[in-house]
């Protein structure tokens, strides 16, 4: 296995992890911004007010995105299994 091939595998792994985590992270960020704007407009400074909506939105997005996530993980796994012969040389 060459150094370039190892770098390629690590890069694909990190890219896949970022792509898989992005929907949940972005939805949590968006709902956090919305709740923060509502809190600043109403001057309610309760720190725990954002946790429940964030958790609910992230869970809903995770459930909705689960088929896509599973498909991406399967594609990545098939790619890695395809490279096993090259890694053992």
C-alpha positions in Angstrom: 0.0 0.0 0.0 1.4 3.3 -1.0 1.3 6.5 0.9 -1.0 8.1 -1.6 -3.4 5.3 -1.3 -3.5 5.5 2.5 -4.1 9.3 2.2 -6.9 8.6 -0.2 -8.5 6.1 2.1 -8.3 8.5 5.1 -9.6 11.4 3.0 -12.6 9.4 1.8 -13.3 8.2 5.4 -13.2 11.7 6.8 -15.3 13.1 3.9 -17.9 10.3 4.4 -18.1 11.0 8.2 -18.6 14.7 7.6 -21.3 14.1 4.9 -23.1 11.7 7.2 -23.0 14.1 10.2 -23.9 17.2 8.3 -27.7 16.9 8.2 -28.0 16.5 12.0 -25.4 19.2 12.8 -26.9 21.7 10.4 -30.5 21.1 11.6 -29.3 21.5 15.2 -27.5 24.7 14.3 -30.5 26.1 12.4 -33.0 25.4 15.3 -30.5 26.8 17.8 -30.3 30.1 15.8 -34.1 30.3 15.5 -34.6 29.7 19.2 -31.9 32.2 20.0 -33.5 34.9 17.9 -36.9 34.1 19.6 -35.2 34.4 23.0 -33.5 37.7 22.2 -36.8 39.1 20.8 -38.8 38.1 23.9 -35.9 38.7 26.3 -36.3 35.2 27.8 -32.8 34.1 28.9 -33.5 30.5 29.8 -30.5 28.3 28.9 -32.4 25.0 29.0 -35.1 26.2 26.5 -33.0 25.3 23.5 -32.2 21.7 24.4 -35.5 20.0 23.9 -36.2 21.5 20.4 -32.7 20.7 19.3 -32.9 17.1 20.5 -36.3 16.6 18.8 -35.2 18.2 15.5 -32.0 16.2 15.4 -33.8 12.9 16.1 -36.4 13.6 13.5 -33.8 14.5 10.9 -31.8 11.4 11.8 -34.9 9.2 11.4 -35.8 10.9 8.0 -32.2 10.7 6.8 -31.6 7.1 8.0 -32.1 5.4 4.6 -29.7 7.8 2.9 -27.2 7.4 5.7 -27.4 3.6 5.5 -26.9 3.8 1.7 -23.8 6.0 2.0 -22.3 3.7 4.7 -23.0 0.6 2.5 -21.4 2.3 -0.6 -18.3 3.3 1.5 -18.1 -0.3 2.9 -18.3 -1.8 -0.5 -15.5 0.6 -1.7 -13.3 -0.4 1.3 -13.9 -4.1 0.7 -13.0 -3.6 -3.0 -9.7 -2.1 -1.9 -8.7 -4.9 0.5 -6.7 -6.7 -2.2 -4.7 -3.5 -2.8 -4.1 -2.9 0.9 -2.6 -6.3 1.5 0.1 -6.0 -1.2 
